[in-house]
Amino acid sequence: MINNLQSMFKDNCGFGLIANIKNRASHKNLQDAITALERMMHRGAVAADGKTGDGSGLLLSMPHDFMNKIAKKNSIELPSQYSVAMLFFKDESQIDKFSEICENNDLKMILQRDVPIDINALGEEAKKVCLKLDKFL
């Protein structure tokens, strides 16, 4: 019976969960979450250069104030319900395809924004990928 149970489940290193019991956002929660991520290096989350990660990250609540600020800078009024997609693409045709798929599902893309980045924090492996993309360096 135990062997059958073991074959049903897959191993993983787990995850961390940091939350405020009263659902209050705080910078301390963010700092604690970053500390939790830093302590997961044991699972191989960092490449040999010591800086390039494997894509693990944080899931946060929607920062409505920030989203409104960005929308207003672009002369856009956000609707009461909206979502945000973070896309990594090779060329503009992929954005067009994403927009088309949205429209086919009664969704409308109202803003596209290049997120500012700081490559100084990247490890050598991540920088090599950026060079291949010929977009950031």
N, C-alpha and C positions, 0 to 999 in steps of 0.2 A: 504494500500500500504506500509506504513512504517513497519508494522509487517512482511510483506513478505520479505522486504529488510533485516530486522534484522535477520531473520532466515537463510538467505543466507550466512551470514558472521559469523566467529568465533572470539571470543575475544582472544587477546594475549597481552602481555605486550609491544610488539614492539621490536625494535632493535636500535642499535646505528650505525651510519656510520661516520667514520673518513677518510678523504681522502685529498690528496694534489691536488689542481686543475691543477697543471702542471705535475702530475704523477711522483713526485719525492719522493723517499723513504727517510724517516728521522726518527731519534730516537724520536723526538718530537711527530710524529704521533703515534708511538707505545706507548709512555707514555700516550698520550691523550686517546688512545683506552683502555688501562688498567684502567685508571681513570673512563672511561665510564662503564666498566664492574663492577668495584667496586661499582658504584652508582646504580647498578641494584639489589642490595640485597633486595630491597623492594618486589620483586616478588617471594621471597622464594628460591633464587638461592643458598642459603647457609644452610647447615644442622644445627642442634641444637648445634653441637660442635663449630660452628662459623668459621670453616676452610674448611670443606668438601664441594666442589661445586657440581653443578648439570651437569657439562659437558659443560656449556657455554664457549665460547672461542673467539679467534680472527681468522679471515681469512686474511692471508697475501699473497702478491705476492710470486712467487717461488724465493727462494734465490739462484739463479744460481751459484754465487761464492762459497757459502757454499757447495752446492751439488757437484760442480766440485772438491772442496777440499777433500770431503769425498770419492768421486769416485777415485781420484788419490791416496789417502792413501790405497785404496784397489786394486790398479793397474788396474783400469777400466777407459776407455775413454767413456764419456757420448755421446750418439748420439745427433744430433741437436734437435730432438723431444723426450721428455721423460716425464713421470709423476711419481708421488710419491704417494704411498699408505701407510697409517698408519694403521696397523692391530693390533688388540688385540686378542690373541688366547690362547687356553688352552693347546694345544700340537702341536708338529711338523707336525702331519698329516694334520692339517688345513692349514699350510703353503704349504704343498705339493698339497693340493686340490686347493688352490688359484693359484699356479703356473700352474697347469693343466688347470684351467679355462682360465687363461691368454693365454696359448699356443693355446687353442681351438679358441681363438679370435684374432689370429695373433699378439699377444703381447709376449714379452719375459721379464722375471724377470732377471735383470742383477746384482742386489745387494740386499742382505738382511742384515740388520744391527739392532742390539739391541740398542735402544736409551738409553743413560745414563740418570739415574733419580736420584733425591735427595729427599728421603722420609721425610726429616726433615720438609718440609713445609706442609705435609699432616695433615689433621684433623684425629681424632680418628676413625671416620666412614670409611674413605678411607683406613686407616692402617688396619682395620679389613678385608677389602676386599683383601688387599695385602696378609695378613696372610692366608686367604682362598685359594688364588692362590698359596701360598707357593713358590713364585718366588722372591720376593724382600726383605723379612725380614728374 
